[in-house]
Amino acid sequence: MIDRRILLAGLAAAPLSACAVLPAPADPVPRLTLVTFNIWHDQGDWAARLPLLVAAIRAEDPDVIGLQEVLEDAAVGLPNQAQTIADALGGYSVHFVSIDPEGAPRRYGNALLSRLPVTEADSRKL
């Protein structure tokens, strides 16, 4: 038989054990954060919009960034906007796609920026 004192001590300790704080289990599922923006190419005041866009993206701290309506236009001295954003954020690789040929003075398209390693990239012109 169980000694009555041992039983009472065990019952008295039960509420205290329910209050014990255990460390939260590590999240076994890796998370991928993604943001997407239509940057509206060079419409409006690009110089004023760029720092706002960079601040908004930085606040979200994404792993991957999708950008639509990206422009690079050598005729007006506009470097690739996706590269400009990646340079401002730091640590992102740029994958820009355009229907305009490589080396064309004006290229318009979409881009993915990633701070994760990209092991393969491909595109299909639609």
C-alpha positions in Angstrom: 0.0 0.0 0.0 1.0 3.6 -0.6 1.9 5.6 2.5 -0.7 8.3 3.0 1.9 11.0 3.4 3.5 10.2 0.0 0.1 10.3 -1.6 -0.7 13.7 -0.1 2.7 15.1 -1.0 2.2 13.9 -4.6 -1.3 15.5 -4.8 0.0 18.7 -3.3 2.7 18.9 -6.0 0.3 18.3 -8.9 -1.0 21.9 -9.2 2.6 23.2 -9.1 3.7 20.9 -12.0 0.8 22.2 -14.0 2.3 25.7 -13.7 5.7 24.7 -14.9 6.8 26.5 -18.0 8.3 24.3 -20.7 10.3 25.7 -23.5 8.3 26.0 -26.7 9.1 23.3 -29.2 11.2 24.5 -32.2 9.1 25.0 -35.3 9.8 21.9 -37.4 8.3 23.5 -40.5 10.7 25.9 -42.2 8.9 29.2 -43.1 9.2 31.1 -46.4 8.2 34.7 -46.4 7.2 36.4 -49.7 6.1 39.8 -50.7 5.0 41.0 -54.1 4.8 44.6 -55.4 3.7 46.1 -58.7 6.3 48.9 -58.8 4.5 50.7 -61.6 7.8 51.1 -63.6 8.9 54.7 -63.9 5.4 56.3 -63.6 4.8 59.0 -61.0 7.8 60.1 -59.0 10.1 57.1 -59.0 12.8 58.9 -57.0 10.3 59.6 -54.2 8.6 56.2 -54.4 11.9 54.2 -54.2 12.8 54.8 -50.5 9.1 54.2 -49.5 9.1 50.9 -51.4 12.4 49.8 -49.9 11.2 50.7 -46.3 8.0 48.8 -46.8 9.9 45.7 -48.1 12.5 45.9 -45.3 9.7 46.1 -42.7 8.3 42.8 -43.9 11.8 41.1 -44.0 10.9 38.7 -46.8 12.9 35.8 -48.1 11.6 36.3 -51.7 10.3 39.4 -53.4 8.2 39.4 -56.5 8.2 42.6 -58.6 6.0 43.4 -61.5 6.4 46.2 -64.1 10.2 46.5 -63.7 11.9 48.8 -66.1 15.5 49.5 -67.2 15.9 52.2 -69.7 19.4 53.3 -70.8 18.0 56.1 -72.9 16.8 58.0 -69.8 19.5 56.7 -67.5 17.3 54.3 -65.5 19.2 51.2 -64.3 17.2 48.0 -63.7 14.8 48.9 -61.0 14.9 45.4 -59.5 18.7 45.6 -59.1 18.3 49.0 -57.6 15.9 47.7 -55.0 18.1 44.7 -54.3 21.1 46.9 -53.8 19.3 49.1 -51.4 18.1 46.1 -49.3 21.4 44.2 -49.5 21.7 40.4 -49.6 19.3 39.6 -52.5 20.0 38.1 -55.8 18.0 39.4 -58.8 16.3 37.3 -61.5 14.9 39.6 -64.1 12.8 38.4 -67.1 11.7 40.5 -70.0 10.3 39.9 -73.5 12.8 42.5 -74.7 16.1 41.0 -75.8 19.2 41.0 -73.7 21.2 44.2 -74.3 18.2 46.2 -75.6 18.4 49.8 -74.4 14.9 49.5 -72.9 13.7 46.3 -71.1 10.4 45.9 -69.3 9.5 42.8 -67.3 9.2 41.1 -63.9 11.7 40.1 -61.3 12.2 37.8 -58.4 14.6 38.8 -55.7 15.8 36.1 -53.3 18.0 36.1 -50.2 17.9 32.3 -50.3 20.3 30.3 -52.5 18.9 29.9 -56.0 20.1 26.6 -57.4 18.3 26.9 -60.8 16.5 29.5 -62.7 14.4 29.4 -65.9 11.8 31.4 -67.6 9.2 31.1 -70.4 8.1 34.0 -72.5 4.3 34.1 -72.8 
